[in-house]
Amino acid sequence: MVGAVVLTVALGIAAPGPPDALSALLPVVPGGNGNVAFDSTRSGNQDVWVANADGSNPTQFTFNSASDLDPTWSPDGTRLAFTSYRTGNGDLYLIDADGTNATQLTSGNAFDGDPAWSPDGTQIAFSSTRSGNLDIWLITISTGATTQLTTDTRDDFTPAWSPDGSRMAFTSNRLSNSNVYTMNSDGTDQRARTKTKNSADGYPTYSPDGLRIAFQSNRTGNYDVWRMNTDGSHLLKLNTASKFDGHPAYAPDGTKILFATNRSGNYDLWTINPDGSGAAALIVNSAADDRPDWQSIVG
């Protein structure tokens, strides 16, 4: 059920930067990579932040004393969905791309999190414990109607849509440890695409052309970003650092993969080419910056 409470974010009052901090964000070019959203502990707890595509001008978007995390852009780049603990348990919220009009989307005693927009922008897939354990659910934004997509007794979480909206990838613990699964967007045809037994694969994300899935895995010791075809073939390890590299997100134009890493001792955001070359820092701070998503700008 859609919450009736609308929370307006007072940008420029509680922000650590200047009152017109949002004006420092560069205008985005239609058809290009837009701004980067991420959660950060720069304010003392987790909040949603947004930076330019080149990592400059990080700007705080939420200011609640509870944790706000895991932001994800709508397909048209006009809104963000995120998980918030303002009500005591995780719920989904929406906020406009200028940082205003934060609105509660889900409510109840269960955890709702890991939001993922449908490509047409009308629905959000999410993880929820409303059935007892974590499953993948769907909510229609205009009505608040929800549909349960997975019903396994093991946990299913972190859904991601294919660009054409026909499929979803998600993480599941059905094989005792976590693996990457795919299914049709109506919940049918659920298949394991990785089948590790002594390591953990998860946090999948589709490439913009829909041909590949990037994910995190600790199958070689520490967590790294990996890439595979959508049927699970042609696995490629993209990172070789001895630290955590994970939570990947493709750039809308497909030229980069954004990921979180603790190579510096805390979590920062880096980019890498889809072939594993060219790893470079994008957003670095003494606080923890994590769970990034890249805004898609349409003409």
N, C-alpha and C positions, 0 to 999 in steps of 0.2 A: 504494500500500500504506500502510495506516495505521501511523504510527510507534508504537513501544511505549513510548516515553519520555514520562512525564507530569511536567511541570514545574510545581511549586507556587509561586505568586507570594507572596512574603513581604510583604504589604502592611503598612505601618506601621513597617517597619524601615528600608527604603531610601528611603521617601517623603520629599520635602522638607517636607511638611506635618506636622501633629500625628499621633500614632499612630492615632487614631480618625478619620482623614480621611474614610473611606468613610461614617461615620455622618453627615457633614455633607451628604451628598447627600439631597435632599428625597424623601419618598415620592412615588411617581407615582400618578396617578389612573386607574383602569381606563377605557379608551375615549379617553383623552387622549394628548397628546404626552409621551413620556417623556424620558429623559436623552439628551444629545448626546455621541456618541463621536467622537473625532478623533485624528489623530496630531500630535505636538508635539515640538519640540526643546528644551523647557524644562529637561530634565534633562541636556542636553549632546549627546545623540543622539536619534534619533526613537524615541518610545515612544507607547503607546496611553494616552490620557487620556479621562476622562468628566466631564461637567459637567451641572448641572441644566438643565432646558429653557429657563430664563431666562438661562443662561450663568454662573450663580454656582457657587461651590465646585468649580472644576476640580480633579480628583483623578487622580493617576498610577495606572495600572493595570498596566503592565508595566515591568520594571526590568532587562532584559537589556542587556548592553553592545553587542549588535548592534542593528540597526534593526528596530523593530516599527512597522508602518504600515498604513494603509488598513483601519481597522476597520469592520465592518458587523454590525448587530444581527440576531439570529434573529427570525423572524416573531412568536414569542411573547414576545420581549424578555428571555429568560432567559440568552442567551449571545451572545458576540461571536465572529466569525471575523476573522482578520487575517493579513497577510503578515509573515513574520519571516525575517531573514537569519542566524539563530543557527547554522545548519549551513553557512554560507558562500554558499549560493544561496537564492533565495526559496522558502519553503515555507508552507503554510497551517497555522495554529494555531487552536484554539478556547480560549475562556476564559469562565468563568461571569460573570454580570452583577454579582457582588459582587467581582470581581477575582481569584478563586481558580481553581485547577484548570486552568492552562494546559496544553493537550494538543496534541501534534503530529499533524496530520491527513494531510499528504502528505510524501513523502521522495523522495530521488533526486538526480541531478546536474542536472536541468533546473530552470528557473525556474517556480514556481507562485505566482500572485498574483491580485490583483483579485477577491477572493471575493464572491459574490452568492448569498444563500440562496434556495432555492425557497420559494414561499409556504406550502407545507405543512411546511417545516422539515426535510425528509428528505434533501435534496440541496443541494450547493453548486456553482454554475457558477464557473469560474475561467479565467484566462489561463495558458497554459503553453507552454514551448518543448520539451516532451518529444517532439514530432514533428519538430523542427528549427527551425521558425519559430514565432512566437506564434499559437496557435489557441485556440478556446474548448473547454473540456473540462467534464465533469460528474463529480462524485464522490458516491456514496451514503455518507452519514455512518456508518451502522450497519455497513457491510461493507467500506468502502474501495474498492469497485469503481469503476472510471473508464470513461468513454465519451467519445470524441472527437466533437465536434459540427461543427466546421468543419475543412476540409482545404485551403483555398486556399494558394497559394504566397506570398501576401502576408500581412502580420500582421493577425490578428483579436484584439481584446482588450477589456477593461472591459465584461464582460457585465452586463446588468440584466434581471430578470424582470418580466413584466407581472403585475399583482396577481392575476389568475386562473390564472397558471401556464402559460398556453397559448403564450405568445410570449416572446421575448427580444430586447432591443436590444443592440447592441455597436458598437464602433469598428472600422473596417477601413481598411487602406491599399490596397485593390484598385484604386482609381482614381488611384494614385500618391501622392496625399495622403490624409489621413484623412477619412472620412465616417461618418455614422450609418447602420447597417443594422439590419434586423429579420429574425427567422426564427422558425419554430415551435420549441417547446422541445425537439423531437427532432432539430433541425438542418436540417429541410427548409424549403423556401420562403424562401430567403435573398434579401432585396431591399434595395437602396440606397434610403434615405429622404432623404438629402441627397446632392447630386452636385456639390459644389464642386470646382474644378480648380486654383484659385490660393490656396486657404486651407485651414484644417484645422477639421473638426467632430469632436466626440467626447465621451466621458464621459457617455453618455446615462443618464437615469433616468426611470422612469414615474411619472405622477401616480397618487395612490391610487385614483382612479376608473378608471384604465386608458385614459383618452381622449387623453392628451397625453404627450409626451416632452420633458423639458428637457435641454439639452446645452450644451456650451461651444463657441464658435466665434470665430475671428479674421477672419471674412470682411469686417469693416469696419475692420480694422487691428490692434487689440489684442483679447485674448480677452474675450468677454462671455458672459453667460448668455442663451440663446435658448430659445424654446418653440415646439413645433409639434404638430399632430395626429399620431396614430400612423402615418398614411399619408404624412406629409411635407408636408401642406398647411398653410396658414395660419401661416406663420412669423411670430414676434413676437420682437423684440429686447427683453430685459427690463432691461439695464443700459446706461448711457451714460458711465460713468466712463472716464478715459483710462488706467487701470491694468488689471492682470489681474483678471478675475472669472471663476471657473470651478469645476469639481468640484461641480456642484449636487446637492442631495438634498432631495426633498420632505418636508415635515412629514407625519406619518401622517394628520392630519386634513385635509390638502390646503390649509390656509390660508396656508402660507408655503413658500418655497424657501430652503434653507440653502445658502450657497456660501462659497468661499474667495476672498479678495481681498488684494492688496498695496497697497491705497490708502494705508496708513499708512507704507509703506516695507518692511514685512515682512508675512508672511501672517497674516491674522486671519479670523475667521468672522463673516459678516453674514447677515441674512435679508432677503427681499424678497417682496412679495405676488406671486401668480401673474400679475397683470396688469402687473407692472413698477413699481408704486408702492410707497412706504413702505420703501425701503432703509434698514436700520439695523444698527449694529454689535451683535453678540451676545457674542462672546468676543474680547477684545483683549489682547495681551501682546507684550513685546519679542522673544520667540522666535517661531518659525514654527509656526502652527497651521493644519492643512490636512486635506483629505479627510474631511469630516464625514459622519456618518450619525445619523439621529434614531430613537430607540427607539420602537417601537409597543407600546402597552400595551393588552392585551386583557382584557375582563372575565372 
